[in-house]
């Protein structure tokens, strides 16, 4: 076992209590918490990138109409008509870093119509 840092007894006890409450080993609880925080941070980044892109003047976005754009750190880093090809290049260049890939025109609305009727 490797000791990576010292924490207060109070925090250590809180971690142990949480792990016990969920019936998890402490390491599993901490891994889950780290994974959850990473997911939330990635989601916040993507939302910020989307807001940045959609707030650009239409004149700057117009030349990418009909294409997909990739935005990283509030910068257009790539674009392509083929979404799959764009994804492949982005993964090759940035690995698992959260990168926004979306249609240049903005998010698409997906409507699912169902003939099934629900009675209440």
PDB file as gemmi writes it, atoms N, CA and C in Angstrom:
CRYST1    1.000    1.000    1.000  90.00  90.00  90.00 P 1                      
ATOM      1  N   UNK A   1       0.846  -1.175   0.000  1.00  0.00           N  
ATOM      2  CA  UNK A   1       0.000   0.000   0.000  1.00  0.00           C  
ATOM      3  C   UNK A   1       0.889   1.235   0.000  1.00  0.00           C  
ATOM      4  N   UNK A   2       0.509   2.221  -0.790  1.00  0.00           N  
ATOM      5  CA  UNK A   2       1.255   3.466  -0.890  1.00  0.00           C  
ATOM      6  C   UNK A   2       0.477   4.584  -0.222  1.00  0.00           C  
ATOM      7  N   UNK A   3       1.146   5.368   0.575  1.00  0.00           N  
ATOM      8  CA  UNK A   3       0.527   6.536   1.176  1.00  0.00           C  
ATOM      9  C   UNK A   3       0.817   7.712   0.256  1.00  0.00           C  
ATOM     10  N   UNK A   4      -0.253   8.362  -0.226  1.00  0.00           N  
ATOM     11  CA  UNK A   4      -0.034   9.454  -1.165  1.00  0.00           C  
ATOM     12  C   UNK A   4      -0.192  10.830  -0.521  1.00  0.00           C  
ATOM     13  N   UNK A   5      -0.942  10.926   0.559  1.00  0.00           N  
ATOM     14  CA  UNK A   5      -1.111  12.191   1.232  1.00  0.00           C  
ATOM     15  C   UNK A   5      -1.642  11.961   2.636  1.00  0.00           C  
ATOM     16  N   UNK A   6      -1.518  12.976   3.441  1.00  0.00           N  
ATOM     17  CA  UNK A   6      -2.058  12.890   4.788  1.00  0.00           C  
ATOM     18  C   UNK A   6      -3.337  13.699   4.823  1.00  0.00           C  
ATOM     19  N   UNK A   7      -4.359  13.139   5.451  1.00  0.00           N  
ATOM     20  CA  UNK A   7      -5.628  13.846   5.614  1.00  0.00           C  
ATOM     21  C   UNK A   7      -5.958  13.870   7.095  1.00  0.00           C  
ATOM     22  N   UNK A   8      -6.855  14.756   7.450  1.00  0.00           N  
ATOM     23  CA  UNK A   8      -7.225  14.871   8.854  1.00  0.00           C  
ATOM     24  C   UNK A   8      -7.965  13.613   9.301  1.00  0.00           C  
ATOM     25  N   UNK A   9      -7.907  13.347  10.580  1.00  0.00           N  
ATOM     26  CA  UNK A   9      -8.647  12.212  11.137  1.00  0.00           C  
ATOM     27  C   UNK A   9     -10.140  12.365  10.886  1.00  0.00           C  
ATOM     28  N   UNK A  10     -10.615  13.601  10.943  1.00  0.00           N  
ATOM     29  CA  UNK A  10     -12.046  13.879  10.716  1.00  0.00           C  
ATOM     30  C   UNK A  10     -12.458  13.478   9.301  1.00  0.00           C  
ATOM     31  N   UNK A  11     -11.664  13.858   8.308  1.00  0.00           N  
ATOM     32  CA  UNK A  11     -11.980  13.500   6.921  1.00  0.00           C  
ATOM     33  C   UNK A  11     -11.859  11.995   6.717  1.00  0.00           C  
ATOM     34  N   UNK A  12     -10.833  11.395   7.295  1.00  0.00           N  
ATOM     35  CA  UNK A  12     -10.662   9.943   7.174  1.00  0.00           C  
ATOM     36  C   UNK A  12     -11.880   9.223   7.739  1.00  0.00           C  
ATOM     37  N   UNK A  13     -12.369   9.687   8.864  1.00  0.00           N  
ATOM     38  CA  UNK A  13     -13.543   9.066   9.480  1.00  0.00           C  
ATOM     39  C   UNK A  13     -14.779   9.246   8.598  1.00  0.00           C  
ATOM     40  N   UNK A  14     -14.915  10.422   8.004  1.00  0.00           N  
ATOM     41  CA  UNK A  14     -16.052  10.678   7.107  1.00  0.00           C  
ATOM     42  C   UNK A  14     -16.008   9.735   5.903  1.00  0.00           C  
ATOM     43  N   UNK A  15     -14.827   9.535   5.356  1.00  0.00           N  
ATOM     44  CA  UNK A  15     -14.675   8.618   4.217  1.00  0.00           C  
ATOM     45  C   UNK A  15     -15.039   7.200   4.638  1.00  0.00           C  
ATOM     46  N   UNK A  16     -14.523   6.761   5.769  1.00  0.00           N  
ATOM     47  CA  UNK A  16     -14.846   5.416   6.265  1.00  0.00           C  
ATOM     48  C   UNK A  16     -16.345   5.263   6.482  1.00  0.00           C  
ATOM     49  N   UNK A  17     -16.976   6.274   7.095  1.00  0.00           N  
ATOM     50  CA  UNK A  17     -18.419   6.216   7.356  1.00  0.00           C  
ATOM     51  C   UNK A  17     -19.218   6.104   6.064  1.00  0.00           C  
ATOM     52  N   UNK A  18     -18.845   6.900   5.057  1.00  0.00           N  
ATOM     53  CA  UNK A  18     -19.542   6.852   3.762  1.00  0.00           C  
ATOM     54  C   UNK A  18     -19.376   5.482   3.116  1.00  0.00           C  
ATOM     55  N   UNK A  19     -18.175   4.968   3.137  1.00  0.00           N  
ATOM     56  CA  UNK A  19     -17.923   3.648   2.553  1.00  0.00           C  
ATOM     57  C   UNK A  19     -18.760   2.596   3.263  1.00  0.00           C  
ATOM     58  N   UNK A  20     -18.823   2.672   4.554  1.00  0.00           N  
ATOM     59  CA  UNK A  20     -19.605   1.709   5.336  1.00  0.00           C  
ATOM     60  C   UNK A  20     -21.096   1.843   5.024  1.00  0.00           C  
ATOM     61  N   UNK A  21     -21.578   3.075   4.906  1.00  0.00           N  
ATOM     62  CA  UNK A  21     -22.987   3.322   4.595  1.00  0.00           C  
ATOM     63  C   UNK A  21     -23.379   2.662   3.277  1.00  0.00           C  
ATOM     64  N   UNK A  22     -22.494   2.750   2.282  1.00  0.00           N  
ATOM     65  CA  UNK A  22     -22.783   2.181   0.962  1.00  0.00           C  
ATOM     66  C   UNK A  22     -22.305   0.742   0.822  1.00  0.00           C  
ATOM     67  N   UNK A  23     -21.695   0.223   1.856  1.00  0.00           N  
ATOM     68  CA  UNK A  23     -21.222  -1.158   1.811  1.00  0.00           C  
ATOM     69  C   UNK A  23     -20.107  -1.360   0.803  1.00  0.00           C  
ATOM     70  N   UNK A  24     -19.242  -0.356   0.687  1.00  0.00           N  
ATOM     71  CA  UNK A  24     -18.156  -0.416  -0.289  1.00  0.00           C  
ATOM     72  C   UNK A  24     -16.806  -0.360   0.411  1.00  0.00           C  
ATOM     73  N   UNK A  25     -15.801  -0.966  -0.186  1.00  0.00           N  
ATOM     74  CA  UNK A  25     -14.446  -0.722   0.298  1.00  0.00           C  
ATOM     75  C   UNK A  25     -14.110   0.750   0.051  1.00  0.00           C  
ATOM     76  N   UNK A  26     -13.278   1.324   0.891  1.00  0.00           N  
ATOM     77  CA  UNK A  26     -12.923   2.739   0.775  1.00  0.00           C  
ATOM     78  C   UNK A  26     -12.379   3.061  -0.617  1.00  0.00           C  
ATOM     79  N   UNK A  27     -11.516   2.218  -1.157  1.00  0.00           N  
ATOM     80  CA  UNK A  27     -10.945   2.483  -2.483  1.00  0.00           C  
ATOM     81  C   UNK A  27     -12.032   2.555  -3.558  1.00  0.00           C  
ATOM     82  N   UNK A  28     -13.033   1.684  -3.479  1.00  0.00           N  
ATOM     83  CA  UNK A  28     -14.118   1.710  -4.460  1.00  0.00           C  
ATOM     84  C   UNK A  28     -14.933   2.997  -4.339  1.00  0.00           C  
ATOM     85  N   UNK A  29     -15.190   3.423  -3.108  1.00  0.00           N  
ATOM     86  CA  UNK A  29     -15.921   4.670  -2.885  1.00  0.00           C  
ATOM     87  C   UNK A  29     -15.153   5.848  -3.492  1.00  0.00           C  
ATOM     88  N   UNK A  30     -13.858   5.898  -3.246  1.00  0.00           N  
ATOM     89  CA  UNK A  30     -13.047   6.999  -3.769  1.00  0.00           C  
ATOM     90  C   UNK A  30     -12.950   6.951  -5.288  1.00  0.00           C  
ATOM     91  N   UNK A  31     -12.802   5.761  -5.856  1.00  0.00           N  
ATOM     92  CA  UNK A  31     -12.773   5.636  -7.330  1.00  0.00           C  
ATOM     93  C   UNK A  31     -14.080   6.139  -7.940  1.00  0.00           C  
ATOM     94  N   UNK A  32     -15.197   5.753  -7.315  1.00  0.00           N  
ATOM     95  CA  UNK A  32     -16.507   6.180  -7.805  1.00  0.00           C  
ATOM     96  C   UNK A  32     -16.646   7.698  -7.721  1.00  0.00           C  
ATOM     97  N   UNK A  33     -16.211   8.276  -6.622  1.00  0.00           N  
ATOM     98  CA  UNK A  33     -16.298   9.730  -6.452  1.00  0.00           C  
ATOM     99  C   UNK A  33     -15.442  10.454  -7.489  1.00  0.00           C  
ATOM    100  N   UNK A  34     -14.260   9.947  -7.751  1.00  0.00           N  
ATOM    101  CA  UNK A  34     -13.362  10.559  -8.743  1.00  0.00           C  
ATOM    102  C   UNK A  34     -13.981  10.455 -10.138  1.00  0.00           C  
ATOM    103  N   UNK A  35     -14.510   9.287 -10.470  1.00  0.00           N  
ATOM    104  CA  UNK A  35     -15.147   9.087 -11.776  1.00  0.00           C  
ATOM    105  C   UNK A  35     -16.334  10.037 -11.958  1.00  0.00           C  
ATOM    106  N   UNK A  36     -17.149  10.164 -10.915  1.00  0.00           N  
ATOM    107  CA  UNK A  36     -18.321  11.034 -10.970  1.00  0.00           C  
ATOM    108  C   UNK A  36     -17.887  12.485 -11.180  1.00  0.00           C  
ATOM    109  N   UNK A  37     -16.883  12.924 -10.440  1.00  0.00           N  
ATOM    110  CA  UNK A  37     -16.409  14.306 -10.575  1.00  0.00           C  
ATOM    111  C   UNK A  37     -15.828  14.553 -11.957  1.00  0.00           C  
ATOM    112  N   UNK A  38     -15.107  13.590 -12.504  1.00  0.00           N  
ATOM    113  CA  UNK A  38     -14.552  13.726 -13.859  1.00  0.00           C  
ATOM    114  C   UNK A  38     -15.691  13.854 -14.877  1.00  0.00           C  
ATOM    115  N   UNK A  39     -16.729  13.036 -14.727  1.00  0.00           N  
ATOM    116  CA  UNK A  39     -17.869  13.099 -15.635  1.00  0.00           C  
ATOM    117  C   UNK A  39     -18.553  14.457 -15.566  1.00  0.00           C  
ATOM    118  N   UNK A  40     -18.772  14.961 -14.363  1.00  0.00           N  
ATOM    119  CA  UNK A  40     -19.413  16.272 -14.201  1.00  0.00           C  
ATOM    120  C   UNK A  40     -18.551  17.387 -14.793  1.00  0.00           C  
ATOM    121  N   UNK A  41     -17.247  17.322 -14.570  1.00  0.00           N  
ATOM    122  CA  UNK A  41     -16.348  18.337 -15.119  1.00  0.00           C  
ATOM    123  C   UNK A  41     -16.370  18.300 -16.655  1.00  0.00           C  
ATOM    124  N   UNK A  42     -16.369  17.101 -17.227  1.00  0.00           N  
ATOM    125  CA  UNK A  42     -16.436  16.973 -18.687  1.00  0.00           C  
ATOM    126  C   UNK A  42     -17.747  17.533 -19.222  1.00  0.00           C  
ATOM    127  N   UNK A  43     -18.831  17.258 -18.528  1.00  0.00           N  
ATOM    128  CA  UNK A  43     -20.144  17.756 -18.949  1.00  0.00           C  
ATOM    129  C   UNK A  43     -20.172  19.285 -18.909  1.00  0.00           C  
ATOM    130  N   UNK A  44     -19.615  19.871 -17.842  1.00  0.00           N  
ATOM    131  CA  UNK A  44     -19.558  21.339 -17.740  1.00  0.00           C  
ATOM    132  C   UNK A  44     -18.722  21.920 -18.882  1.00  0.00           C  
ATOM    133  N   UNK A  45     -17.601  21.264 -19.198  1.00  0.00           N  
ATOM    134  CA  UNK A  45     -16.738  21.740 -20.280  1.00  0.00           C  
ATOM    135  C   UNK A  45     -17.484  21.729 -21.609  1.00  0.00           C  
ATOM    136  N   UNK A  46     -18.168  20.639 -21.895  1.00  0.00           N  
ATOM    137  CA  UNK A  46     -18.915  20.525 -23.157  1.00  0.00           C  
ATOM    138  C   UNK A  46     -19.997  21.604 -23.235  1.00  0.00           C  
ATOM    139  N   UNK A  47     -20.702  21.838 -22.141  1.00  0.00           N  
ATOM    140  CA  UNK A  47     -21.741  22.876 -22.131  1.00  0.00           C  
ATOM    141  C   UNK A  47     -21.141  24.259 -22.373  1.00  0.00           C  
ATOM    142  N   UNK A  48     -19.983  24.532 -21.782  1.00  0.00           N  
ATOM    143  CA  UNK A  48     -19.310  25.817 -22.000  1.00  0.00           C  
ATOM    144  C   UNK A  48     -18.852  25.960 -23.443  1.00  0.00           C  
ATOM    145  N   UNK A  49     -18.333  24.873 -24.021  1.00  0.00           N  
ATOM    146  CA  UNK A  49     -17.886  24.904 -25.422  1.00  0.00           C  
ATOM    147  C   UNK A  49     -19.079  25.171 -26.343  1.00  0.00           C  
ATOM    148  N   UNK A  50     -20.203  24.524 -26.066  1.00  0.00           N  
ATOM    149  CA  UNK A  50     -21.394  24.706 -26.892  1.00  0.00           C  
ATOM    150  C   UNK A  50     -21.894  26.146 -26.790  1.00  0.00           C  
ATOM    151  N   UNK A  51     -21.927  26.687 -25.591  1.00  0.00           N  
ATOM    152  CA  UNK A  51     -22.358  28.071 -25.406  1.00  0.00           C  
ATOM    153  C   UNK A  51     -21.446  29.013 -26.175  1.00  0.00           C  
ATOM    154  N   UNK A  52     -20.132  28.788 -26.093  1.00  0.00           N  
ATOM    155  CA  UNK A  52     -19.178  29.625 -26.815  1.00  0.00           C  
ATOM    156  C   UNK A  52     -19.453  29.574 -28.313  1.00  0.00           C  
ATOM    157  N   UNK A  53     -19.591  28.361 -28.847  1.00  0.00           N  
ATOM    158  CA  UNK A  53     -19.808  28.206 -30.293  1.00  0.00           C  
ATOM    159  C   UNK A  53     -21.101  28.882 -30.728  1.00  0.00           C  
ATOM    160  N   UNK A  54     -22.180  28.650 -30.010  1.00  0.00           N  
ATOM    161  CA  UNK A  54     -23.474  29.203 -30.406  1.00  0.00           C  
ATOM    162  C   UNK A  54     -23.552  30.713 -30.214  1.00  0.00           C  
ATOM    163  N   UNK A  55     -22.668  31.283 -29.405  1.00  0.00           N  
ATOM    164  CA  UNK A  55     -22.639  32.728 -29.218  1.00  0.00           C  
ATOM    165  C   UNK A  55     -21.732  33.447 -30.222  1.00  0.00           C  
ATOM    166  N   UNK A  56     -21.023  32.687 -31.039  1.00  0.00           N  
ATOM    167  CA  UNK A  56     -20.237  33.313 -32.100  1.00  0.00           C  
ATOM    168  C   UNK A  56     -21.195  33.965 -33.090  1.00  0.00           C  
ATOM    169  N   UNK A  57     -20.774  35.035 -33.739  1.00  0.00           N  
ATOM    170  CA  UNK A  57     -21.640  35.655 -34.749  1.00  0.00           C  
ATOM    171  C   UNK A  57     -21.987  34.645 -35.843  1.00  0.00           C  
ATOM    172  N   UNK A  58     -23.194  34.742 -36.333  1.00  0.00           N  
ATOM    173  CA  UNK A  58     -23.652  33.844 -37.395  1.00  0.00           C  
ATOM    174  C   UNK A  58     -22.725  33.893 -38.602  1.00  0.00           C  
ATOM    175  N   UNK A  59     -22.162  35.049 -38.879  1.00  0.00           N  
ATOM    176  CA  UNK A  59     -21.265  35.183 -40.033  1.00  0.00           C  
ATOM    177  C   UNK A  59     -20.035  34.288 -39.897  1.00  0.00           C  
ATOM    178  N   UNK A  60     -19.557  34.055 -38.666  1.00  0.00           N  
ATOM    179  CA  UNK A  60     -18.396  33.186 -38.454  1.00  0.00           C  
ATOM    180  C   UNK A  60     -18.782  31.713 -38.527  1.00  0.00           C  
ATOM    181  N   UNK A  61     -20.015  31.392 -38.111  1.00  0.00           N  
ATOM    182  CA  UNK A  61     -20.445  29.994 -38.123  1.00  0.00           C  
ATOM    183  C   UNK A  61     -20.979  29.564 -39.481  1.00  0.00           C  
ATOM    184  N   UNK A  62     -21.421  30.512 -40.293  1.00  0.00           N  
ATOM    185  CA  UNK A  62     -22.095  30.203 -41.559  1.00  0.00           C  
ATOM    186  C   UNK A  62     -21.236  29.375 -42.509  1.00  0.00           C  
ATOM    187  N   UNK A  63     -19.930  29.610 -42.526  1.00  0.00           N  
ATOM    188  CA  UNK A  63     -19.080  28.874 -43.479  1.00  0.00           C  
ATOM    189  C   UNK A  63     -18.966  27.394 -43.144  1.00  0.00           C  
ATOM    190  N   UNK A  64     -19.430  26.990 -41.960  1.00  0.00           N  
ATOM    191  CA  UNK A  64     -19.378  25.578 -41.561  1.00  0.00           C  
ATOM    192  C   UNK A  64     -20.751  24.900 -41.673  1.00  0.00           C  
ATOM    193  N   UNK A  65     -21.714  25.612 -42.246  1.00  0.00           N  
ATOM    194  CA  UNK A  65     -23.068  25.073 -42.391  1.00  0.00           C  
ATOM    195  C   UNK A  65     -23.033  23.738 -43.140  1.00  0.00           C  
ATOM    196  N   UNK A  66     -23.758  22.771 -42.631  1.00  0.00           N  
ATOM    197  CA  UNK A  66     -23.800  21.445 -43.240  1.00  0.00           C  
ATOM    198  C   UNK A  66     -22.660  20.553 -42.782  1.00  0.00           C  
ATOM    199  N   UNK A  67     -21.828  21.064 -41.886  1.00  0.00           N  
ATOM    200  CA  UNK A  67     -20.696  20.285 -41.382  1.00  0.00           C  
ATOM    201  C   UNK A  67     -20.834  20.089 -39.871  1.00  0.00           C  
ATOM    202  N   UNK A  68     -19.977  19.256 -39.353  1.00  0.00           N  
ATOM    203  CA  UNK A  68     -19.852  19.073 -37.912  1.00  0.00           C  
ATOM    204  C   UNK A  68     -18.593  19.809 -37.483  1.00  0.00           C  
ATOM    205  N   UNK A  69     -18.659  20.406 -36.301  1.00  0.00           N  
ATOM    206  CA  UNK A  69     -17.505  21.130 -35.774  1.00  0.00           C  
ATOM    207  C   UNK A  69     -17.019  20.477 -34.493  1.00  0.00           C  
ATOM    208  N   UNK A  70     -15.731  20.622 -34.237  1.00  0.00           N  
ATOM    209  CA  UNK A  70     -15.133  20.147 -32.991  1.00  0.00           C  
ATOM    210  C   UNK A  70     -14.551  21.369 -32.280  1.00  0.00           C  
ATOM    211  N   UNK A  71     -14.958  21.548 -31.012  1.00  0.00           N  
ATOM    212  CA  UNK A  71     -14.529  22.717 -30.245  1.00  0.00           C  
ATOM    213  C   UNK A  71     -13.826  22.238 -28.979  1.00  0.00           C  
ATOM    214  N   UNK A  72     -12.641  22.813 -28.740  1.00  0.00           N  
ATOM    215  CA  UNK A  72     -11.852  22.476 -27.550  1.00  0.00           C  
ATOM    216  C   UNK A  72     -11.250  23.767 -27.004  1.00  0.00           C  
ATOM    217  N   UNK A  73     -11.438  24.000 -25.720  1.00  0.00           N  
ATOM    218  CA  UNK A  73     -10.936  25.219 -25.065  1.00  0.00           C  
ATOM    219  C   UNK A  73     -11.384  26.479 -25.805  1.00  0.00           C  
ATOM    220  N   UNK A  74     -12.661  26.492 -26.180  1.00  0.00           N  
ATOM    221  CA  UNK A  74     -13.285  27.632 -26.859  1.00  0.00           C  
ATOM    222  C   UNK A  74     -12.548  28.015 -28.130  1.00  0.00           C  
ATOM    223  N   UNK A  75     -12.119  26.980 -28.847  1.00  0.00           N  
ATOM    224  CA  UNK A  75     -11.451  27.148 -30.135  1.00  0.00           C  
ATOM    225  C   UNK A  75     -11.953  26.072 -31.082  1.00  0.00           C  
ATOM    226  N   UNK A  76     -12.269  26.456 -32.294  1.00  0.00           N  
ATOM    227  CA  UNK A  76     -12.636  25.480 -33.318  1.00  0.00           C  
ATOM    228  C   UNK A  76     -11.365  24.736 -33.705  1.00  0.00           C  
ATOM    229  N   UNK A  77     -11.330  23.436 -33.438  1.00  0.00           N  
ATOM    230  CA  UNK A  77     -10.107  22.673 -33.698  1.00  0.00           C  
ATOM    231  C   UNK A  77     -10.197  21.797 -34.949  1.00  0.00           C  
ATOM    232  N   UNK A  78     -11.412  21.544 -35.448  1.00  0.00           N  
ATOM    233  CA  UNK A  78     -11.556  20.717 -36.650  1.00  0.00           C  
ATOM    234  C   UNK A  78     -13.005  20.790 -37.113  1.00  0.00           C  
ATOM    235  N   UNK A  79     -13.243  20.394 -38.353  1.00  0.00           N  
ATOM    236  CA  UNK A  79     -14.605  20.330 -38.896  1.00  0.00           C  
ATOM    237  C   UNK A  79     -14.613  19.346 -40.052  1.00  0.00           C  
ATOM    238  N   UNK A  80     -15.806  18.801 -40.331  1.00  0.00           N  
ATOM    239  CA  UNK A  80     -15.922  17.818 -41.409  1.00  0.00           C  
ATOM    240  C   UNK A  80     -17.403  17.592 -41.683  1.00  0.00           C  
ATOM    241  N   UNK A  81     -17.726  17.219 -42.919  1.00  0.00           N  
ATOM    242  CA  UNK A  81     -19.098  16.829 -43.233  1.00  0.00           C  
ATOM    243  C   UNK A  81     -19.407  15.455 -42.674  1.00  0.00           C  
ATOM    244  N   UNK A  82     -18.381  14.652 -42.511  1.00  0.00           N  
ATOM    245  CA  UNK A  82     -18.535  13.282 -42.024  1.00  0.00           C  
ATOM    246  C   UNK A  82     -18.267  13.251 -40.518  1.00  0.00           C  
ATOM    247  N   UNK A  83     -19.317  13.066 -39.748  1.00  0.00           N  
ATOM    248  CA  UNK A  83     -19.190  13.083 -38.286  1.00  0.00           C  
ATOM    249  C   UNK A  83     -18.265  11.974 -37.781  1.00  0.00           C  
ATOM    250  N   UNK A  84     -18.362  10.793 -38.365  1.00  0.00           N  
ATOM    251  CA  UNK A  84     -17.528   9.668 -37.940  1.00  0.00           C  
ATOM    252  C   UNK A  84     -16.054   9.961 -38.181  1.00  0.00           C  
ATOM    253  N   UNK A  85     -15.729  10.493 -39.349  1.00  0.00           N  
ATOM    254  CA  UNK A  85     -14.331  10.830 -39.657  1.00  0.00           C  
ATOM    255  C   UNK A  85     -13.815  11.889 -38.685  1.00  0.00           C  
ATOM    256  N   UNK A  86     -14.658  12.862 -38.369  1.00  0.00           N  
ATOM    257  CA  UNK A  86     -14.267  13.906 -37.418  1.00  0.00           C  
ATOM    258  C   UNK A  86     -13.993  13.304 -36.039  1.00  0.00           C  
ATOM    259  N   UNK A  87     -14.898  12.448 -35.580  1.00  0.00           N  
ATOM    260  CA  UNK A  87     -14.702  11.785 -34.284  1.00  0.00           C  
ATOM    261  C   UNK A  87     -13.382  11.009 -34.257  1.00  0.00           C  
ATOM    262  N   UNK A  88     -13.090  10.305 -35.321  1.00  0.00           N  
ATOM    263  CA  UNK A  88     -11.861   9.506 -35.372  1.00  0.00           C  
ATOM    264  C   UNK A  88     -10.619  10.393 -35.280  1.00  0.00           C  
ATOM    265  N   UNK A  89     -10.620  11.507 -35.989  1.00  0.00           N  
ATOM    266  CA  UNK A  89      -9.465  12.414 -35.924  1.00  0.00           C  
ATOM    267  C   UNK A  89      -9.327  13.037 -34.533  1.00  0.00           C  
ATOM    268  N   UNK A  90     -10.457  13.409 -33.954  1.00  0.00           N  
ATOM    269  CA  UNK A  90     -10.439  14.033 -32.618  1.00  0.00           C  
ATOM    270  C   UNK A  90      -9.906  13.039 -31.583  1.00  0.00           C  
ATOM    271  N   UNK A  91     -10.373  11.795 -31.622  1.00  0.00           N  
ATOM    272  CA  UNK A  91      -9.892  10.780 -30.668  1.00  0.00           C  
ATOM    273  C   UNK A  91      -8.404  10.514 -30.865  1.00  0.00           C  
ATOM    274  N   UNK A  92      -7.970  10.474 -32.127  1.00  0.00           N  
ATOM    275  CA  UNK A  92      -6.552  10.223 -32.400  1.00  0.00           C  
ATOM    276  C   UNK A  92      -5.681  11.363 -31.856  1.00  0.00           C  
ATOM    277  N   UNK A  93      -6.170  12.580 -31.956  1.00  0.00           N  
ATOM    278  CA  UNK A  93      -5.382  13.736 -31.536  1.00  0.00           C  
ATOM    279  C   UNK A  93      -5.493  14.027 -30.039  1.00  0.00           C  
ATOM    280  N   UNK A  94      -6.700  13.888 -29.465  1.00  0.00           N  
ATOM    281  CA  UNK A  94      -6.936  14.313 -28.081  1.00  0.00           C  
ATOM    282  C   UNK A  94      -7.220  13.171 -27.111  1.00  0.00           C  
ATOM    283  N   UNK A  95      -7.266  11.948 -27.599  1.00  0.00           N  
ATOM    284  CA  UNK A  95      -7.536  10.826 -26.704  1.00  0.00           C  
ATOM    285  C   UNK A  95      -8.923  10.944 -26.072  1.00  0.00           C  
ATOM    286  N   UNK A  96      -8.994  10.749 -24.764  1.00  0.00           N  
ATOM    287  CA  UNK A  96     -10.286  10.779 -24.066  1.00  0.00           C  
ATOM    288  C   UNK A  96     -10.666  12.153 -23.523  1.00  0.00           C  
ATOM    289  N   UNK A  97      -9.961  13.195 -23.946  1.00  0.00           N  
ATOM    290  CA  UNK A  97     -10.307  14.546 -23.521  1.00  0.00           C  
ATOM    291  C   UNK A  97     -11.697  14.891 -24.024  1.00  0.00           C  
ATOM    292  N   UNK A  98     -12.480  15.576 -23.195  1.00  0.00           N  
ATOM    293  CA  UNK A  98     -13.831  15.981 -23.591  1.00  0.00           C  
ATOM    294  C   UNK A  98     -13.746  17.068 -24.662  1.00  0.00           C  
ATOM    295  N   UNK A  99     -14.243  16.755 -25.850  1.00  0.00           N  
ATOM    296  CA  UNK A  99     -14.252  17.688 -26.981  1.00  0.00           C  
ATOM    297  C   UNK A  99     -15.684  17.750 -27.492  1.00  0.00           C  
ATOM    298  N   UNK A 100     -16.196  18.953 -27.688  1.00  0.00           N  
ATOM    299  CA  UNK A 100     -17.538  19.111 -28.247  1.00  0.00           C  
ATOM    300  C   UNK A 100     -17.509  18.806 -29.738  1.00  0.00           C  
ATOM    301  N   UNK A 101     -18.361  17.906 -30.178  1.00  0.00           N  
ATOM    302  CA  UNK A 101     -18.577  17.653 -31.604  1.00  0.00           C  
ATOM    303  C   UNK A 101     -20.079  17.779 -31.820  1.00  0.00           C  
ATOM    304  N   UNK A 102     -20.453  18.693 -32.710  1.00  0.00           N  
ATOM    305  CA  UNK A 102     -21.878  18.940 -32.956  1.00  0.00           C  
ATOM    306  C   UNK A 102     -22.069  19.519 -34.352  1.00  0.00           C  
ATOM    307  N   UNK A 103     -23.312  19.488 -34.853  1.00  0.00           N  
ATOM    308  CA  UNK A 103     -23.580  20.143 -36.129  1.00  0.00           C  
ATOM    309  C   UNK A 103     -23.301  21.639 -35.997  1.00  0.00           C  
ATOM    310  N   UNK A 104     -22.713  22.229 -36.993  1.00  0.00           N  
ATOM    311  CA  UNK A 104     -22.357  23.648 -36.927  1.00  0.00           C  
ATOM    312  C   UNK A 104     -23.568  24.538 -36.693  1.00  0.00           C  
ATOM    313  N   UNK A 105     -24.729  24.100 -37.150  1.00  0.00           N  
ATOM    314  CA  UNK A 105     -25.939  24.909 -37.013  1.00  0.00           C  
ATOM    315  C   UNK A 105     -26.469  24.920 -35.592  1.00  0.00           C  
ATOM    316  N   UNK A 106     -26.014  24.002 -34.776  1.00  0.00           N  
ATOM    317  CA  UNK A 106     -26.511  23.919 -33.396  1.00  0.00           C  
ATOM    318  C   UNK A 106     -27.056  22.540 -33.117  1.00  0.00           C  
ATOM    319  N   UNK A 107     -27.504  22.315 -31.882  1.00  0.00           N  
ATOM    320  CA  UNK A 107     -28.028  21.000 -31.523  1.00  0.00           C  
ATOM    321  C   UNK A 107     -29.242  20.657 -32.378  1.00  0.00           C  
ATOM    322  N   UNK A 108     -29.351  19.404 -32.692  1.00  0.00           N  
ATOM    323  CA  UNK A 108     -30.505  18.942 -33.455  1.00  0.00           C  
ATOM    324  C   UNK A 108     -31.599  18.508 -32.503  1.00  0.00           C  
ATOM    325  N   UNK A 109     -32.810  18.750 -32.904  1.00  0.00           N  
ATOM    326  CA  UNK A 109     -33.949  18.296 -32.118  1.00  0.00           C  
ATOM    327  C   UNK A 109     -34.366  16.939 -32.652  1.00  0.00           C  
ATOM    328  N   UNK A 110     -34.515  16.016 -31.758  1.00  0.00           N  
ATOM    329  CA  UNK A 110     -34.953  14.681 -32.156  1.00  0.00           C  
ATOM    330  C   UNK A 110     -36.357  14.491 -31.608  1.00  0.00           C  
ATOM    331  N   UNK A 111     -37.279  14.198 -32.492  1.00  0.00           N  
ATOM    332  CA  UNK A 111     -38.652  13.964 -32.066  1.00  0.00           C  
ATOM    333  C   UNK A 111     -38.987  12.511 -32.340  1.00  0.00           C  
ATOM    334  N   UNK A 112     -39.541  11.881 -31.355  1.00  0.00           N  
ATOM    335  CA  UNK A 112     -39.966  10.496 -31.507  1.00  0.00           C  
ATOM    336  C   UNK A 112     -41.471  10.474 -31.323  1.00  0.00           C  
ATOM    337  N   UNK A 113     -42.142  10.114 -32.382  1.00  0.00           N  
ATOM    338  CA  UNK A 113     -43.597  10.043 -32.327  1.00  0.00           C  
ATOM    339  C   UNK A 113     -44.004   8.596 -32.117  1.00  0.00           C  
ATOM    340  N   UNK A 114     -44.918   8.403 -31.216  1.00  0.00           N  
ATOM    341  CA  UNK A 114     -45.337   7.039 -30.912  1.00  0.00           C  
ATOM    342  C   UNK A 114     -46.843   6.926 -31.109  1.00  0.00           C  
ATOM    343  N   UNK A 115     -47.267   5.881 -31.796  1.00  0.00           N  
ATOM    344  CA  UNK A 115     -48.711   5.693 -31.983  1.00  0.00           C  
ATOM    345  C   UNK A 115     -49.377   5.127 -30.725  1.00  0.00           C  
ATOM    346  N   UNK A 116     -48.577   4.739 -29.767  1.00  0.00           N  
ATOM    347  CA  UNK A 116     -49.120   4.148 -28.550  1.00  0.00           C  
ATOM    348  C   UNK A 116     -49.794   5.216 -27.694  1.00  0.00           C  
ATOM    349  N   UNK A 117     -50.955   4.920 -27.231  1.00  0.00           N  
ATOM    350  CA  UNK A 117     -51.685   5.846 -26.373  1.00  0.00           C  
ATOM    351  C   UNK A 117     -51.579   5.369 -24.936  1.00  0.00           C  
ATOM    352  N   UNK A 118     -51.403   6.302 -24.056  1.00  0.00           N  
ATOM    353  CA  UNK A 118     -51.285   5.982 -22.646  1.00  0.00           C  
ATOM    354  C   UNK A 118     -52.540   6.482 -21.958  1.00  0.00           C  
ATOM    355  N   UNK A 119     -53.184   5.594 -21.214  1.00  0.00           N  
ATOM    356  CA  UNK A 119     -54.363   5.983 -20.455  1.00  0.00           C  
ATOM    357  C   UNK A 119     -53.986   6.220 -19.008  1.00  0.00           C  
ATOM    358  N   UNK A 120     -54.514   7.259 -18.450  1.00  0.00           N  
ATOM    359  CA  UNK A 120     -54.213   7.554 -17.052  1.00  0.00           C  
ATOM    360  C   UNK A 120     -55.379   7.205 -16.169  1.00  0.00           C  
TER     361      UNK A 120                                                      
END                                                                             
